[in-house]
Amino acid sequence: MQSADFIEIEEKYGAHNYHPLDIVLERGEGVWVYDVDGRKYLDCLSAYSALNQGHVHPRIMAAMVEQAQKVTLTSRAFRNDQLPLFYKELSDLTGYEMSIPMNSGAEAVETAIKLARKWAYQVKGVPRYLAEIITFENNFHGRTTTIVSFSTEPLYKGDFGPFTGGFLTVPYGNIESVKKAITANTAAVILEPIQGEAGVIVPPAGFLKAVRQLCDQQNVLFIADEIQTGLGRTGKLFAVDHENVHPDMVVIGKALAGGFYPVSAVVASSKLLGLFESGEHGSTFGGNPLGAAIARAALRVIVEEKLVENAALMGEYLLDQLAEIPSPHIKEVRGKGLLIGVELKPEAGGARKFCEALAEKGILAKETHQHVIRFAPPLIIDKETLDWAIVRIREVLMQK
């Protein structure tokens, strides 16, 4: 079967809730992927940063195979021998005392929201069911009914109401608007240190530190959603580390399992996570031994193969090279580490046609917010490969 055959079947039998590029992939290795027609591509999306360690990393695959031959699922009705080690290794790496594992990133965000509300009622003394959480315009934290309730993107909300209350939304990067939004009932501020889906929007320098200070002053929790930006993507373990900020909770996922399995988590202090009582929150698959073993290997790869350091070095190089392209279509190039957005001028006609042209040249990237091309290759990428890509990116962006 060829690409056209698979696309025809998918369009007929699958819900049309995505609009992918018409590339049908069958194999991946490192930074490269191959389609069913035998064509080779450089992956510059990394499954939205889930593949920081690259495709089918041999060390993570070995851990998955080894654990899959033992036991894959116990539910949390029983203990297993992988979860305790995952807890400890995650704590050692992040500096947070405790964690709670889930599966998808959205589940972890929901967990953080529930924990923030419980803290507000039991610790801060907010009247029950009046807790408020401050969010930001153009945020993307997932697609559950509660999470889309505080989205400002009409496409994500559409006909999915009625929506969950308890959220106030303010402009991103504006600390004065955060100050004005805080009340006695404010439980938390939740933000992405860099807004990925919004088009790789980097806040003004000092904004994250100002949010931290404000939360301290007002007795409000600071929740950082590092699902896309965390685990090395921006050249630091967490993107908040660029401003030496320590949130009360950090939400992680995607690269936490290296693309082999859905694993997410919330990391926080024991005072916070200790508020959860038995039976209040959970997941059949959250903390399963297969996911825990895979995540342990994925974390070891990040540390031992120095992916954070490589992301900082290669990211700076790629950002500089992209910024030097004298394209009449480019409005701005921005990002940190290997999370980079190239925003095109409106008259360029949208980013999708450029992504399609890049695919023709063997580079897979994806448009976001219509006018932005996001470049986020696996963190294992080297300079030689980037140089190969930059030549082709330049050709595409210089086209009339």
Rosetta blueprint (number, residue, H / E / L):
1 M L
2 Q L
3 S H
4 A H
5 D H
6 F H
7 I H
8 E H
9 I H
10 E H
11 E H
12 K H
13 Y H
14 G L
15 A L
16 H L
17 N L
18 Y L
19 H L
20 P L
21 L L
22 D L
23 I L
24 V L
25 L E
26 E E
27 R E
28 G E
29 E E
30 G E
31 V L
32 W E
33 V E
34 Y E
35 D E
36 V L
37 D L
38 G L
39 R L
40 K E
41 Y E
42 L E
43 D E
44 C L
45 L L
46 S H
47 A H
48 Y H
49 S H
50 A L
51 L L
52 N L
53 Q L
54 G L
55 H E
56 V L
57 H L
58 P H
59 R H
60 I H
61 M H
62 A H
63 A H
64 M H
65 V H
66 E H
67 Q H
68 A H
69 Q L
70 K L
71 V L
72 T L
73 L L
74 T L
75 S L
76 R L
77 A L
78 F L
79 R L
80 N L
81 D L
82 Q L
83 L H
84 P H
85 L H
86 F H
87 Y H
88 K H
89 E H
90 L H
91 S H
92 D H
93 L H
94 T H
95 G L
96 Y L
97 E L
98 M E
99 S E
100 I E
101 P E
102 M E
103 N L
104 S L
105 G H
106 A H
107 E H
108 A H
109 V H
110 E H
111 T H
112 A H
113 I H
114 K H
115 L H
116 A H
117 R H
118 K H
119 W H
120 A H
121 Y H
122 Q H
123 V H
124 K H
125 G L
126 V L
127 P L
128 R L
129 Y L
130 L L
131 A L
132 E E
133 I E
134 I E
135 T E
136 F E
137 E L
138 N L
139 N L
140 F L
141 H L
142 G L
143 R L
144 T L
145 T H
146 T H
147 I H
148 V H
149 S H
150 F L
151 S L
152 T L
153 E L
154 P H
155 L H
156 Y H
157 K H
158 G L
159 D L
160 F L
161 G L
162 P L
163 F L
164 T L
165 G L
166 G L
167 F E
168 L E
169 T E
170 V E
171 P L
172 Y L
173 G L
174 N L
175 I H
176 E H
177 S H
178 V H
179 K H
180 K H
181 A H
182 I L
183 T L
184 A L
185 N L
186 T E
187 A E
188 A E
189 V E
190 I E
191 L E
192 E L
193 P L
194 I L
195 Q E
196 G L
197 E L
198 A L
199 G L
200 V L
201 I E
202 V L
203 P L
204 P L
205 A L
206 G L
207 F H
208 L H
209 K H
210 A H
211 V H
212 R H
213 Q H
214 L H
215 C H
216 D H
217 Q H
218 Q H
219 N L
220 V L
221 L E
222 F E
223 I E
224 A E
225 D E
226 E L
227 I L
228 Q L
229 T L
230 G L
231 L L
232 G L
233 R L
234 T L
235 G L
236 K L
237 L L
238 F L
239 A H
240 V H
241 D H
242 H H
243 E H
244 N L
245 V L
246 H L
247 P L
248 D L
249 M E
250 V E
251 V E
252 I E
253 G L
254 K H
255 A H
256 L H
257 A H
258 G L
259 G L
260 F L
261 Y L
262 P L
263 V L
264 S E
265 A E
266 V E
267 V E
268 A E
269 S L
270 S H
271 K H
272 L H
273 L H
274 G L
275 L L
276 F L
277 E L
278 S L
279 G L
280 E L
281 H L
282 G L
283 S L
284 T L
285 F L
286 G L
287 G L
288 N L
289 P H
290 L H
291 G H
292 A H
293 A H
294 I H
295 A H
296 R H
297 A H
298 A H
299 L H
300 R H
301 V H
302 I H
303 V H
304 E H
305 E L
306 K L
307 L H
308 V H
309 E H
310 N H
311 A H
312 A H
313 L H
314 M H
315 G H
316 E H
317 Y H
318 L H
319 L H
320 D H
321 Q H
322 L H
323 A H
324 E L
325 I L
326 P L
327 S L
328 P L
329 H L
330 I E
331 K E
332 E E
333 V E
334 R E
335 G E
336 K E
337 G L
338 L L
339 L E
340 I E
341 G E
342 V E
343 E E
344 L E
345 K L
346 P H
347 E H
348 A H
349 G L
350 G L
351 A L
352 R H
353 K H
354 F H
355 C H
356 E H
357 A H
358 L H
359 A H
360 E H
361 K L
362 G L
363 I E
364 L E
365 A L
366 K E
367 E E
368 T E
369 H L
370 Q L
371 H L
372 V E
373 I E
374 R E
375 F E
376 A L
377 P L
378 P L
379 L L
380 I L
381 I L
382 D L
383 K H
384 E H
385 T H
386 L H
387 D H
388 W H
389 A H
390 I H
391 V H
392 R H
393 I H
394 R H
395 E H
396 V H
397 L H
398 M L
399 Q L
400 K L
